Amino acid sequence: MSESLRAMFLILLFAGIMSMQYNMDADKTATRQVKNALELAVHDAALALDESQLSQGKIVFDQVQAMENLKKSLEDNLELSSGMGYVYTPTADSFYQDDFYLEHIEFVDDSNRTFPSVYYNPDYAIIDTLNGPSVIAVLSTTSPRYFAGDGITIRRTVVYEYFE
């Protein structure tokens, strides 16, 4: 009888540890994918430049086109869909279960700042020295779960800059 109880205890312990491991793996995978996708999306947004300002030697972002580039990149890389570009819903094929939120997007360029300059955002604890025009974005979601339990909140910040 003691052997049976010990075996059942070990099986339950193994099942518990495996479910924790799968959930931790989902957290790690989701965090990496969100960071990589946001870096690509912010890079794509930074490619949208105002041609008339560029011909005068200034880097000024075309913010409407930049938002479209960012939206399309996030949708393609994370398998999401979005109407307005600030809330993204996972598609049926997506690894994710909860909505994504573009919490903050800011375009710092030659039209509104000189470089180098210190960028400070107290809401997201961002402090960075910007050496050129930059796009700053903050994206958040909740990590998916394989098993029961609450997912962790994943919030990633990316600063993409042109170096002058």
C-alpha positions, 0 to 999 in steps of 0.5 A: 500500500505504501508503494502505491501511495508513494507512486501516486504522490510522485505522479502528482508531483511530476504532473505539477512540475511539468505544468509549471514548466510548460507555463514558464516555457510559454512565458519565456517564448511569449516574452522573446516573441513580443520583444522581437516582433516589436523591434521589427515593427518599430524599425518598419515604422521608422522607415516612413519618412517625410520625403520633402523634409528628407530632401532638406536634410531633416529626418521627419517621420510620416506618422500616418504611414509609420503607424500603418507600417507598425500595425502591419508588421505586428499583425504579420509577425504575431498573427494578430488583427487590428482595426485602429492600430492600438488594440490587437486581437490574436487570430485563430492561428496565433500562439496568444490568447489575450489582446495586445495593447500598444500602450505608447508610441512616440515619434521624436524627430528633427521637427521637435528636438535637437540631438543628442538629447535625453529622453525621459518618460516617467510613466514607463520608466524610460530613460535613454540618450537619443542620438538621432530621430527615434521611434519609441513604442510600448506593447503589452499583453498577457502570457498564454497558458498551457494549463490553469493559472494566470498569465504574467503581464508582458510589457516590452519597450523598444527605442529605434533611432537613427544615429546622427 
